[in-house]
Amino acid sequence: MIAPLIEDFNPGIRTGKAKLNDIYTRLRSETPVVRAMLRGVAPGTSEAFLIARYADVSAALKDQRLVKDPPNAGVEAPPVPAIFRPLLRNMLALDDPDHARLRRLVQVAFTPRRVEMMATHARATSTALLDRLHGRTSFDLIREYALPLPVTVISELLGVPQRDRRRFARWSGAFLRGASMRALLTSLPDILAFLQYLKRLITMKREAPQDDLVSALVAAEAEGDEKLTSDELSAMIAILLSAGHETTVNLIGNGILSLLQNPDGAEAVRSNPSIIATGVEELLRYASPVEMSTMRYAREPLTVAGIEIPRGSRVICLIASANRDERQFVHADQLDLLRSPNRHVSFGEGGHYCLGASLARMEGKIAIPDILARFPQLRLGTTPDRLRWRQNPVLTGLERLPLVV
Ligand code: HEM
């Protein structure tokens, strides 16, 4: 069967989660695989197959016939200005064996044991950020807490000096204006500044190595043997810095918003903070920080839900839709902080499963109960329809989250 084409799908121009969820419900029941013209996911407008149901998304994310590097599917890579090319040599954009080689170099830093060791520092950072809000009657949770917490945690891990952290949050925001040619060109000055900063950081760690991940990667590059090329080194730091906080900020922001809109849930966390163990999984499912997977390319033809996907096609898994699939989750549109089992796909699946999942969970489990405990009367400082979402098709997060205490 040929997939139907839908015209009105553009999650980047977000008018509210509710509307998008209605579209997903319709897709899952009527047309579980569609073609859509997507803007902002890659340079130019690109047609892609979108997969909406949980079972199909979960299978596709693990399917070896879907690859990340276009030439591996016989497709030309999208045109990207030369300046960006080094950054494309990152694990999320590559297939094995390069993907596996790059992932192996850093995965020891993200094991649950190592992450547990970082929790003490994350807790202290959370407390300090909340202390700074003492006496205030209103604030923007994103700028004053949800962004600085993960920026601090990933910076400590990588070894980014304190004085540079504020700036790189802005630079990494530049990547997230989307990948349309226009967005790339608008972001050019910030991206150039970021690349120059990466060079300086690498030189600094080469000259004075410390006990941090960038120093370890610089040493791996110096060892040669194709362990890590110089472009791959920059690309690795860039993806860790950016993936390390741009998603976690959304877990905290979307998570708190969901709890304020479901006050029983907020009260349950306040009266029994240990509920956050299952609660954080449910918030990841209910308000997916990542809307859709990154782009994949069909190396061979495949059939999904009866629809033929020809070789060379672009494929995207709708993570936020899979997470609300009533075939997989009972009362999928309800927030149930005790939900178990809860096999959401918010961190993806298969070979590209999120490297930082343990880190993100650790931060979410600290942040959400901390915020609620500190402010027993927390309320939304605006009406839900006035909330501004970031104009990025792949991630789902608020520009600002005004709160009143
Ligand atoms: C709530 C927070 C987070 C969410 C929802 C999330 C989600 C995801 C998803 C869905 C993928 C797979 C994308 C795909 O297959 O197309 C992914 C990959 C990845 N994530 Fe995360 N992420 C989060 C936090 C983090 C953190 C804290 C880091 C830390 C550095 C991180 C690093 C990565 C990396 C490096 C990959 C690529 C892995 C690979 O290609 O093998 N993420 N993430």
Boltz pocket constraint, residues with backbone or C-beta under 6 A from the ligand:
constraints:
  - pocket:
      binder: B
      contacts: [[A, 91], [A, 92], [A, 93], [A, 99], [A, 103], [A, 239], [A, 240], [A, 241], [A, 243], [A, 244], [A, 245], [A, 247], [A, 248], [A, 251], [A, 289], [A, 290], [A, 292], [A, 293], [A, 294], [A, 295], [A, 319], [A, 345], [A, 346], [A, 347], [A, 348], [A, 349], [A, 351], [A, 352], [A, 353], [A, 354], [A, 355], [A, 356], [A, 357], [A, 359], [A, 360]]
      max_distance: 6.0
